[in-house]
């Protein structure tokens, strides 16, 4: 039996100016493990977005700019309190994330949500370290720079790490003194709504954090809104391009965290058992619905058979199961639509002549209508096949054999994306050499997918621009002002 829904999920409303308001239209959010609607969610109209933007603007400017004037230390304390509340409610938040997204509760409870608290605490601490410089220009001037908040930030996030990716934006935006209109993905709004309640409980002033749920149309309204100063977007490259074009009309600041087709290069001189574990983690963690998934595995020819044998043996033990079961490591694909997309890519791989060596099928769990797919591995893949070129965003690994490592690096780079990459070797010089050649925002050596709140994350090429996490994020949430005091 699939585990019964433990929490009662209340219908969603919009959070505007610290009040919960209903909308005219609603949509259902679905549990991908059962195919059943969990609850109804409000769909924000243009007027609703207007109200959210007005509330965010007032929070910046009313009462002489109370939020802006709040000391950095006080802002930091509020963000820290929010992190405490996330931890206090971690079981509930993890369960909501799993119900809405289909990811294993193990991942929600022990990876995603702890990192949300960690990211918030990193930026709570950083709030008091945001500063400009004094610049020594000439004797008759006192010149310095100030970092000021950009203003109202519109945040649009995808469904794969719903609350975690929101926290990557909220942490620096709030630490820098901005106000926020946040739109979670229509497939996974539940944790963001609960987070909104926690923000009120933490004591954030009205209008600082507004949550507007809805789909692409609500997103477009946010992007086009003249009252929004910056868009922080995580999602697909195609939507990222549309946002960039549309934001040009109001010349909004834009940061884009987009898709990937990340290469994972395994050399013959690596610890093969470690590389097998890393490869599995790299592609099957989060059901492969991970922007930095190691979806192209380059394996050196002389160890290909040994590596493949070890890989397949491990994958056979990793079958889709009830996401709410703590032992599950492969959950449900987020939606029926995404499942069909992934199955379409599996068909394309077969048609193009790749060799299916594991998985490849939809799985029905005890007759449920859930969206489960077996972890799937293709061998004999060529770098120009569709399954090697395009982001699948599902549990499908494409293995490409190589004999010359420079050629592997060249193939790894010959893709429009550049989000992440990895290399496995015991030769430290080779590791450094390869990591410098790879055109990617993150390169892992002898590991895959590790992240830290202090380390910047973002893309090269069509994986976007701007960096999230770490101190660099502050640059994207502040304007730099130069002040010149005439001393002559
Ligand atoms: P998506 O681009 O379809 O949607 C992302 C968000 O944008 C959703 O909230 C959606 O409602 C909204 N949206 C859709 N169309 C819009 C439009 N025209 N204008 C404004 N908003 C719009 O992406 P998705 O399917 O939800 O997520 C998967 C994609 O996200 C993958 O490509 C993945 O690689 C990428 N992603 C990137 C990162 C990263 O850090 N680089 C992290 C996670 C996911």
Boltz pocket constraint, residues with backbone or C-beta under 6 A from the ligand:
constraints:
  - pocket:
      binder: B
      contacts: [[A, 156], [A, 157], [A, 158], [A, 159], [A, 160], [A, 161], [A, 165], [A, 183], [A, 184], [A, 185], [A, 186], [A, 214], [A, 215], [A, 216], [A, 217], [A, 218], [A, 219], [A, 220], [A, 223], [A, 234], [A, 235], [A, 236], [A, 237], [A, 239], [A, 240], [A, 242], [A, 243], [A, 256], [A, 257], [A, 258], [A, 259], [A, 260], [A, 290], [A, 291], [A, 292], [A, 391], [A, 393], [A, 419], [A, 458], [A, 459], [A, 463], [A, 464]]
      max_distance: 6.0
